Amino acid sequence: MAETERAILGFLQNNAQIPDSGQFSSDHNLDHDQVKDVIKRLQAFRYIDAQEITRVVTWVLTEEGKKYAAQGSPEVQLFLAVPEEGSISMVELKKKLGKSMDFAWKYAKEYKWLELENKQVSRKVQHVEDKVKRMLLEIQQGKVIDNDGINFLKGRNFIKEVKWNGFCCIKKGPNYAPERTIVSTDLTRENLQNWKELEFKEHNFNAKGAPVKAGLLHPLLKVRKQFKDIFVQMGFEEMPTNNFVESSFWNFDALFQPQQHPARDSHDTFFLKAPCTTRTLPEDYVERVKRVHESDGYGSRGYDCDWKREEANKNLLRTHTTAVSSRMLNALAQKPFVPKKYFSIDRVFRNEAVDRTHLAEFNQMEGLICDRGLTLGDLIGVLKDFFARLGMTKLLFKPAYNPYTEPSMEIISYHEKLGKWVEIGNSGMFRPEMLRPMGLPEDVQVIAWGLGLERPTMTLYGIENIRDLFGHKVDLGLIKRNPICRIGI
């Protein structure tokens, strides 16, 4: 290395520049890779200035290309495997050619060399030229072929480019000297004591230090904390959500969701095998729920169908955190009424097909207010306040249907980055058929809304595939690299 360094600096002492590092290495019998390393180091110390260049020197055959240069292209091999007279079955051809059969057939069919009828292959022409083999042999011999041929062979992975990396226009830098001074790179106690006698390497004190080895929060947890802070700021209490397993009664029946509803089918719900049923339910409340489902009550005609206790007893993985809301409201109804604001953020499970925007488990956020005299206007007002704290001020409300809310509304917001309106949540007023069997006073209403946690997080962090955010395919580097995001625009 020292010899190479002296050669470069010595040459520049008497010459304006080194035009090409490759030619310099050849002229001075030096290893080019070593010359490149020395040039990079001298650049770092500003002894020289140089421009790094990359160029394609030539094309060479891949292993596959060498094989077909010797044996002929797959499509010609296929053509020769078909008898001059008569035909041969596709099954026999696949046995002869193996894996290359599909590619060979594609090109032979495109060139109209062969035809297929009743699973039998026969020739349409008697002679063909193997242009692929000819071009491969020309490249082996160092001949130049046209760009169309290069692109064709490159696309079939028969050739690869050999690149040359080096430097050009190598000339003296601001700190040039015929011989490099050895500088101190470490700020040790001894070096600082003798600083007058030493020359130190320049240090960039604005550079970032080494990453701190510490625990890091997942993006979902960061955004979850910000949503929780917003709920707390608005005076909400958090509901306990530690029971992932629920009975169908609390998950569906208490919410006035009919037992024939498609969401209760195994296609949408994960039912438990053990324990498959719940042991205890509040019997008097169950009887009131049964009555409002089967016949009438509280101004409703019900669903006019049989209500089965065995369906209500089935255990499942909760499909929404509204199951927690039904428990909390029922507990609230057992005491002298006090207005409440509740929220929850936790995991729910649905038997859905997994794709770039859906998983079988995800996080749901839910807020509800229970008070006297609430109206749809109150719901809209609270939603505007809540989403304004998220930076979403352009809202629209679209009529929707939910079994346990009436009226129901989809919440739609204008997404500035996407430039369009997108659905962000669902909302509504809980039905009397759900609230009255609990024992809540007739003048008490409940307004509620819910939305997912993953999609806002994906938007904030620019993540397009939910599997990159949540699940076993998550890149841990994402957690280390992700910045602090703030909800809002």
C-alpha positions, 0 to 999 in steps of 0.5 A, spaced: 500 500 500 505 504 501 509 503 495 502 504 491 501 511 495 508 513 493 507 512 486 501 516 485 503 522 489 510 522 486 507 521 479 502 527 480 508 531 483 511 532 475 504 531 472 498 535 471 493 528 472 492 521 472 487 520 466 485 513 468 487 508 474 486 502 470 492 504 465 496 507 470 496 500 474 498 497 467 504 502 466 506 501 473 505 494 474 500 495 480 494 491 482 488 495 480 484 494 486 489 496 490 490 502 486 483 504 487 483 503 495 489 508 495 485 513 491 479 512 496 484 513 502 488 519 499 481 522 497 479 522 504 485 526 506 484 531 500 491 529 497 487 528 491 481 529 487 478 524 482 472 522 479 469 515 480 467 511 473 463 505 471 463 502 464 461 496 461 467 493 458 464 487 454 458 481 455 460 474 457 455 468 456 452 465 463 452 458 464 446 457 461 448 461 455 454 456 454 450 450 455 446 453 449 452 455 445 454 448 445 448 444 444 443 449 441 437 453 443 431 450 447 427 452 441 431 449 436 432 442 440 425 442 441 424 443 433 429 437 432 425 433 437 419 433 433 419 428 427 420 430 420 414 426 418 408 425 423 407 428 430 409 426 437 405 428 443 406 433 448 408 428 454 413 425 450 416 432 448 416 434 456 420 427 457 425 429 452 426 436 454 425 437 461 424 443 464 426 447 458 420 445 454 415 450 456 420 456 454 422 452 448 414 451 446 413 459 447 418 461 442 417 455 437 410 457 437 411 464 436 416 463 430 410 458 427 415 452 427 410 447 430 403 446 431 399 443 436 393 439 434 389 434 439 395 434 444 400 432 438 405 436 435 408 436 428 412 441 424 410 447 420 416 448 416 422 443 415 428 447 416 430 453 421 436 457 423 438 457 430 440 465 431 440 464 438 446 459 438 449 463 432 449 470 437 452 466 443 458 463 439 459 470 436 459 473 443 464 468 445 469 470 439 469 477 441 465 479 436 460 485 436 452 484 435 447 489 435 443 492 441 436 488 439 440 481 439 444 484 446 437 485 449 434 479 447 439 474 450 440 479 456 432 478 457 433 470 457 439 470 461 444 467 456 449 473 457 451 478 463 455 484 462 462 485 465 463 492 468 469 496 470 470 500 476 475 505 476 477 512 477 479 518 472 481 525 472 486 524 478 489 530 480 492 534 486 487 536 492 488 542 496 492 538 501 497 535 496 504 533 498 509 528 495 508 524 501 502 523 506 503 525 513 501 520 518 495 523 522 492 521 529 485 519 528 484 518 535 483 523 541 486 519 546 489 522 553 496 521 550 494 524 544 491 530 547 497 531 551 502 532 546 497 535 541 502 540 539 507 535 536 501 531 532 497 532 526 490 530 527 485 528 522 479 532 521 473 530 525 466 532 523 463 533 530 456 534 527 456 527 524 451 522 528 454 517 533 453 510 533 446 507 534 444 506 541 443 499 543 436 500 547 429 498 546 425 500 541 417 501 540 413 498 534 410 503 530 403 500 532 405 502 539 407 509 538 400 510 534 396 507 539 399 511 545 397 517 541 390 515 540 390 513 547 392 520 549 387 523 545 381 519 548 384 521 555 384 528 553 377 528 551 375 525 558 374 518 556 376 512 561 379 506 558 375 499 558 378 493 560 380 488 554 384 483 557 379 477 554 380 475 547 375 469 548 368 471 548 362 468 548 357 469 542 352 472 547 356 478 549 359 478 542 353 478 538 346 476 542 347 482 547 348 487 541 342 485 538 345 481 532 341 476 529 343 468 530 342 468 523 347 473 521 353 471 516 358 474 521 356 468 526 358 463 520 365 460 521 367 463 515 368 470 519 369 467 526 374 463 529 370 458 534 373 455 540 374 447 540 376 447 548 372 450 552 367 450 546 362 453 551 361 458 556 359 456 563 355 462 566 351 468 563 346 472 567 340 468 566 335 474 567 339 478 562 339 472 557 331 472 558 330 479 556 335 478 550 332 472 548 325 475 548 327 481 544 330 477 539 324 472 538 318 477 539 318 484 541 319 489 546 321 496 547 318 498 541 321 493 536 318 487 533 324 483 534 327 478 528 321 473 529 325 467 529 327 462 534 333 464 539 337 458 541 341 458 547 346 453 545 348 458 539 349 464 545 353 459 549 359 458 544 366 461 545 369 464 540 375 469 539 372 476 539 370 479 532 370 486 535 371 490 541 364 492 542 363 485 546 367 489 551 362 495 550 356 491 551 359 488 558 361 495 560 354 498 559 350 492 562 355 493 568 353 500 568 345 499 568 346 495 575 347 501 579 344 508 579 345 511 572 352 516 571 354 518 565 360 515 562 365 516 556 369 509 555 374 507 550 378 501 548 384 499 543 385 492 543 386 486 538 380 483 535 380 476 530 376 475 524 377 469 519 378 473 513 383 472 507 390 475 508 392 480 503 396 487 503 390 490 507 387 485 511 390 480 516 386 475 520 387 479 527 388 486 527 387 492 532 380 496 533 379 503 537 372 504 539 369 510 543 362 511 546 358 516 550 353 514 555 348 520 557 341 522 557 338 526 551 344 524 546 342 525 539 345 524 532 347 531 532 351 530 538 355 524 535 357 528 529 359 533 533 364 529 537 366 525 531 368 532 528 372 534 535 375 527 535 378 527 528 380 534 528 385 532 533 387 527 528 388 532 523 382 530 519 378 536 518 374 534 512 369 529 514 363 526 510 357 522 513 354 516 509 348 512 512 350 505 513 347 499 517 349 495 523 345 490 527 346 494 533 346 501 531 340 506 528 341 510 525 348 508 523 354 512 519 360 511 515 365 516 516 369 518 510 375 523 510 379 527 505 386 524 504 390 529 502 396 525 500 391 520 496 387 526 493 381 522 494 375 521 500 376 514 503 372 511 509 376 511 516 371 508 520 363 507 522 359 510 527 352 510 530 347 510 536 346 504 540 339 501 538 333 501 544 333 493 543 340 493 545 340 498 551 333 496 554 334 489 556 340 491 560 336 496 564 338 503 562 333 508 563 329 510 557 332 517 556 339 514 556 342 514 549 349 511 547 353 514 541 359 510 539 364 509 533 370 505 531 376 505 526 382 500 525 389 502 528 393 499 522 391 503 516 392 510 520 399 507 522 400 505 515 399 512 512 403 515 517 409 511 516 408 510 508 407 502 509 403 499 503 403 492 505 400 490 512 404 484 513 410 489 513 407 492 519 404 486 523 405 479 523 411 474 522 414 477 516 415 484 519 422 487 518 425 488 525 430 494 521 423 497 520 422 498 528 430 500 528 429 505 523 422 508 524 422 516 525 417 519 530 411 520 527 405 525 529 398 524 528 395 530 524 397 534 518 
